[in-house]
Amino acid sequence: MLEVQNLSKSYRSIPAIQNVSFRVKAGEIVGYLGANGSGKSTTVKIVTGLLRPSEGRVLFRGEDIRSDLPRYRKFLGYIPEEAHLYAYMSGMEYLQLVGRLRGMSERSIAAKANQLLRLLGLESWRYSPMSLYSKGMRQRVLMAASLMHNPELLIFDEPLSGLDILSARLFKDLLQQLAANGKAILYISHVLEIVEQLCNRVLVISKGKILADASPAELARTMRLANLEKAFAQLVEQQDTLSIARELVETVQACDE
């Protein structure tokens, strides 16, 4: 379905990612993990067609996405990390805009938009400007927008941000249902517990390079660790957060003496 081949991207000769390669198959949920500055965002921008790589290419169904980006985006559903929406628009107007950009018929747009807003608890807000929406409500609008055109490939970048417990649980169930229906899903998140529960495979990136590509259980087992969180911390040489926390407390207390 999606194949990333030897992607590299540099900014002013400074490499952001180097030789990044992976695949996401139909029916698969692949987690993409990395600390801040590791290269996750650069990868996502290239895969969604927002950024051109310095080297390498992205294939969808065996074809380079840059050969016809508008066509590729008809098969792509995307929830970005930041919910940049047109605040003056209502949720309904935004979904109508997305549907038209994806070439959907007006009849299909109306039916799907109303149904998605109802299922996501936004029916009573559908004609209100999104400037009045909470962060979680805006995130649910993005969720609906990503699904409007029944895409084959879904890229979710920190999709649980701002969602309440019930909405987050709904989203997790939704991911599993989408995968069961043959959708290919690339899931970017810092919540390792959720990644461990949902993802078939996990990619770990650090300093622009892929360090691991395995199932969460296999990764933890290979490294002889109890869970994905400990495996991730060891792979990216994460700082000893407990020691740092203790030093922070000691610093704060010392300042009061």
C-alpha positions in Angstrom: 0.0 0.0 0.0 2.5 2.7 1.3 6.2 2.3 0.7 8.8 4.8 1.9 12.1 4.3 0.1 15.4 5.8 1.4 14.0 9.2 2.4 16.5 11.9 3.3 15.9 15.5 4.0 18.3 18.3 5.0 17.8 21.9 6.0 20.8 24.1 5.2 23.0 21.0 5.0 21.8 19.7 8.4 20.2 16.3 8.0 16.7 15.9 9.5 16.2 12.3 8.3 18.6 9.9 6.6 17.7 6.8 4.5 14.3 6.3 6.2 12.5 3.3 4.7 9.4 1.3 5.7 6.1 -0.1 4.5 2.5 0.1 5.7 0.3 -2.7 4.4 -3.5 -2.8 4.0 -5.1 -3.8 7.4 -2.0 -2.8 9.3 -1.5 -0.2 12.1 2.1 0.9 12.2 3.3 3.1 15.1 5.9 5.7 14.5 7.8 6.7 17.6 10.6 9.2 18.3 11.6 11.9 20.7 11.1 15.6 19.8 13.4 16.5 17.0 13.9 12.9 15.9 12.5 13.3 12.4 8.9 12.2 12.8 7.4 15.5 11.6 9.7 15.7 8.6 8.8 12.2 7.6 5.0 12.8 8.0 5.2 16.0 5.9 7.0 14.2 3.1 4.6 11.2 3.2 1.6 13.5 3.1 3.1 15.4 0.1 3.6 18.7 2.0 7.4 18.5 1.7 9.7 17.4 -1.0 12.5 15.0 0.1 16.2 15.8 -0.7 16.5 12.1 -1.7 14.3 9.0 -1.9 10.6 8.7 -2.7 7.2 7.7 -1.4 5.2 5.1 -3.3 1.4 4.5 -3.0 0.2 1.4 -4.8 3.6 1.2 -6.5 3.5 4.8 -7.9 5.5 7.8 -6.8 3.0 10.1 -5.0 4.6 13.2 -6.5 3.7 12.1 -10.0 0.1 13.1 -9.2 -0.4 14.6 -5.7 -4.1 15.6 -6.1 -5.0 12.0 -7.0 -2.9 10.6 -4.1 -4.7 12.9 -1.6 -8.0 11.4 -2.7 -6.8 8.2 -1.1 -5.3 9.8 2.0 -6.9 10.7 5.3 -4.8 12.9 7.6 -5.1 14.2 11.2 -2.2 16.7 11.7 -0.6 17.2 15.1 -2.0 20.8 15.3 -5.7 21.4 14.7 -5.4 24.3 12.2 -9.0 25.0 11.2 -10.8 27.9 9.8 -12.3 29.3 13.0 -15.0 31.3 11.2 -16.4 28.1 9.6 -18.8 25.8 11.3 -18.1 22.1 11.6 -20.5 21.4 8.8 -19.0 24.0 6.5 -15.5 22.6 7.0 -16.6 19.0 6.2 -18.4 20.3 3.1 -15.2 22.0 2.0 -13.2 18.8 2.5 -15.7 16.8 0.7 -15.7 19.1 -2.3 -11.9 19.2 -2.4 -12.0 15.4 -2.5 -14.4 15.3 -5.4 -17.4 14.0 -3.5 -21.0 14.6 -4.7 -23.1 17.1 -2.8 -25.6 14.4 -1.8 -22.8 12.2 -0.4 -21.2 15.2 1.4 -24.5 16.1 3.2 -25.3 12.6 4.2 -21.8 11.7 5.5 -21.2 15.1 7.2 -24.4 14.9 9.2 -23.9 11.3 10.2 -20.2 11.8 11.2 -21.0 14.9 13.3 -23.9 13.0 15.0 -21.7 10.0 15.8 -19.0 12.2 17.1 -21.3 14.2 19.4 -21.2 17.4 17.4 -24.7 17.4 15.9 -25.9 20.3 18.0 -22.8 22.3 17.2 -22.7 21.6 13.5 -23.7 25.2 12.4 -21.7 27.0 15.2 -18.4 28.6 14.3 -15.4 26.5 15.3 -14.0 29.5 17.2 -16.5 28.3 19.9 -15.3 24.7 19.9 -13.1 23.2 22.5 -9.8 21.7 21.5 -11.3 18.2 21.8 -14.3 19.2 19.6 -11.9 20.6 16.9 -10.0 17.3 17.1 -13.2 15.4 16.4 -13.9 17.6 13.4 -10.5 16.7 12.1 -11.3 13.0 12.7 -14.5 13.4 10.7 -12.7 15.2 7.9 -10.1 12.5 7.6 -12.8 9.9 7.1 -15.2 11.8 4.8 -14.0 10.4 1.5 -13.4 6.8 2.7 -9.6 6.9 2.2 -7.4 3.8 1.9 -4.4 5.3 3.8 -4.8 7.1 7.1 -2.0 9.1 8.8 -2.8 10.1 12.4 -0.3 12.5 14.1 -1.0 12.6 17.9 -4.8 12.2 17.2 -5.7 11.8 20.9 -4.5 15.4 21.8 -7.4 17.2 23.5 -9.8 14.3 23.5 -11.6 13.3 26.7 -11.5 9.8 28.0 -14.7 8.7 26.2 -13.6 10.2 22.8 -10.1 8.7 23.2 -11.7 5.3 23.8 -13.9 5.7 20.7 -10.9 6.6 18.6 -9.0 3.5 19.7 -11.9 1.3 18.8 -12.3 3.2 15.5 -8.7 2.5 14.6 -9.1 -1.2 15.1 -12.3 -1.2 13.0 -10.6 0.7 10.2 -7.7 -1.7 10.1 -10.1 -4.7 10.1 -11.7 -3.1 7.0 -8.4 -3.1 5.2 -7.2 0.5 5.8 -3.5 1.1 6.1 -2.7 3.3 9.1 0.4 5.1 10.2 0.0 6.2 13.8 2.3 8.8 15.3 2.1 9.2 19.1 4.1 9.8 22.3 1.6 7.7 24.3 3.5 4.4 24.3 0.9 2.5 26.1 -1.7 3.1 23.4 0.9 2.2 20.7 1.6 -1.0 22.4 -2.1 -1.9 22.6 -3.0 -0.9 19.0 -0.1 -1.3 16.6 0.9 -4.4 14.7 4.4 -3.0 14.2 6.5 -0.1 15.7 9.1 2.0 13.9 11.5 3.8 16.2 13.4 6.8 14.8 16.2 8.7 16.5 18.4 11.5 15.1 16.8 11.0 11.7 17.5 7.3 11.4 15.2 4.3 11.9 16.6 2.2 14.8 13.9 -0.5 15.0 11.0 -2.0 13.0 9.2 -4.8 14.9 6.1 -5.7 16.8 5.9 -4.1 20.2 6.2 -7.5 21.9 9.1 -8.6 19.7 10.9 -5.4 20.4 10.6 -5.7 24.1 11.5 -9.4 24.0 14.5 -8.9 21.8 15.9 -6.3 24.2 14.9 -8.4 27.2 12.8 -5.6 28.7 9.3 -5.7 30.2 7.5 -3.4 27.8 7.7 -1.0 24.8 8.3 2.1 27.0 11.5 0.6 28.4 12.6 -0.6 25.0 12.0 2.8 23.4 13.9 4.6 26.2 16.9 2.3 25.8 16.9 2.5 22.0 16.9 6.3 21.9 19.3 6.5 24.9 16.7 8.5 26.8 17.8 10.5 29.8 17.3 9.0 33.3 14.1 11.0 34.0 13.8 9.8 37.6 17.3 11.2 38.4 16.5 14.5 36.7 13.2 14.8 38.5 15.0 14.3 41.9 17.5 16.9 41.0 14.8 19.3 40.0 13.1 18.9 43.4 16.4 19.3 45.2 17.0 22.5 43.2 13.6 23.9 44.0 14.0 23.1 47.7 17.5 24.5 47.9 16.3 27.9 46.5 14.0 28.2 49.5 16.8 27.7 52.1 
